[in-house]
Amino acid sequence: MQLFFNEVKRNTGSVICGEQEVRKALQENIVEALVISEYIERVRVTYKCSACGYEGQNTFKHPKPTILKKFFIRKRCPRCHKTSLRITKHQDLIEDLAQLAEQSGTEMIIVSCKAEEEQTLIHSLEGIGAILRSSS
């Protein structure tokens, strides 16, 4: 764990941070270890348009399922512009990223920060980071 924090501070390029960057790297199978804070309260939602079949995904800061449902009832489909979007999957973000990590054989490290410096760093990194596989 200390290696992750040291690499972030040194800015060597072997560490990436933030959900989108980490998700992309996991999909490309270039992550050695996924580092994620146990305090992340976000959900990954998959949705589908019942009119045209469009599918998409978004991450939300842990709203209640009833709030999400109301959001998607009013939201227009990016393809057909009808209000026909329905939630097909609702999953905790940690579980979602853990599945991606497992598919690529990536180690997953759940961080329970006790030191103030680590808490501040994890918070500033959106609670999600990754150590990249060495290119050698």
C-alpha positions in Angstrom: 0.0 0.0 0.0 2.8 2.4 0.8 4.2 1.8 -2.7 1.0 3.3 -4.2 1.2 6.4 -2.0 4.9 6.8 -2.8 4.4 6.5 -6.5 1.6 9.1 -6.4 3.8 11.5 -4.6 6.7 11.0 -7.0 4.4 11.2 -10.1 6.3 8.5 -12.0 3.5 7.6 -14.3 3.1 4.1 -12.9 -0.1 5.1 -11.0 -3.4 6.4 -12.3 -6.3 7.8 -10.4 -10.0 8.3 -10.9 -12.8 6.0 -12.0 -12.7 6.6 -15.7 -9.0 6.3 -16.1 -8.9 3.2 -13.9 -11.9 1.6 -15.6 -10.2 2.1 -19.0 -6.9 0.6 -17.8 -8.7 -2.4 -16.3 -10.5 -3.0 -19.6 -7.1 -2.8 -21.4 -5.6 -5.3 -18.9 -2.7 -3.0 -17.9 -3.5 -2.8 -14.2 -1.3 -4.7 -11.7 -3.3 -3.6 -8.6 -6.6 -1.8 -8.1 -6.5 0.4 -5.1 -9.9 1.5 -3.8 -11.2 3.2 -0.6 -13.7 1.3 1.4 -15.5 4.6 1.9 -16.6 5.0 -1.7 -20.4 5.5 -1.8 -21.2 5.3 -5.5 -23.3 3.0 -7.7 -22.8 1.9 -11.3 -26.1 1.9 -13.2 -26.7 0.2 -16.5 -29.8 1.3 -18.4 -31.6 0.5 -21.6 -34.1 2.4 -23.8 -37.2 0.3 -24.3 -38.0 2.2 -27.6 -34.8 1.8 -29.6 -32.6 -0.6 -27.5 -29.8 1.9 -26.7 -27.8 0.9 -23.6 -25.6 3.0 -21.4 -23.9 3.1 -18.0 -23.3 5.9 -15.5 -21.9 6.2 -12.0 -23.8 8.0 -9.3 -23.0 9.2 -5.8 -25.0 6.6 -3.9 -28.5 8.0 -4.4 -31.5 5.9 -3.3 -32.9 3.5 -5.9 -36.2 5.5 -5.9 -34.3 8.7 -6.8 -32.5 6.9 -9.6 -35.7 5.5 -11.0 -37.3 9.0 -11.1 -34.2 10.4 -12.8 -34.3 7.8 -15.6 -38.1 8.2 -16.1 -37.5 11.9 -17.0 -34.2 11.4 -18.9 -34.3 11.3 -22.7 -32.6 8.6 -24.7 -29.5 10.0 -26.4 -30.4 8.0 -29.6 -34.1 8.3 -30.1 -34.8 11.2 -27.6 -37.8 9.4 -26.0 -38.3 9.1 -22.3 -38.0 5.3 -22.4 -34.9 4.6 -20.3 -35.1 1.9 -17.7 -32.5 0.7 -15.2 -31.4 -2.9 -16.0 -28.6 -3.2 -13.4 -27.8 -1.3 -10.2 -24.5 -2.3 -8.5 -22.2 -0.9 -5.9 -19.1 0.7 -7.6 -16.7 -1.3 -5.6 -18.3 -4.6 -6.7 -18.4 -3.4 -10.3 -14.7 -2.6 -10.4 -13.9 -5.8 -8.5 -15.5 -7.8 -11.3 -13.4 -6.0 -13.9 -10.3 -6.6 -11.8 -11.1 -10.3 -11.4 -11.6 -10.7 -15.2 -8.1 -9.3 -15.9 -6.3 -11.1 -13.0 -5.7 -7.9 -11.2 -5.0 -7.7 -7.5 -7.5 -5.6 -5.5 -6.5 -3.6 -2.5 -9.3 -2.1 -0.3 -7.9 0.8 1.6 -9.1 1.6 5.1 -7.1 4.8 5.7 -6.2 5.5 9.3 -3.4 8.0 8.8 -4.5 11.5 8.0 -2.1 11.9 5.1 -3.5 8.8 3.4 -7.1 9.9 4.0 -6.4 13.2 2.4 -4.6 11.6 -0.6 -7.3 9.0 -1.2 -10.0 11.7 -1.0 -8.2 13.8 -3.5 -7.9 10.8 -5.9 -11.6 10.2 -5.8 -11.0 7.1 -3.8 -9.9 5.0 -6.8 -6.4 4.4 -8.1 -4.3 1.7 -9.8 -0.7 0.6 -10.1 0.0 -0.1 -13.7 1.8 -3.3 -14.9 5.4 -2.6 -15.8 5.9 -2.4 -19.6 9.2 -4.4 -19.5 
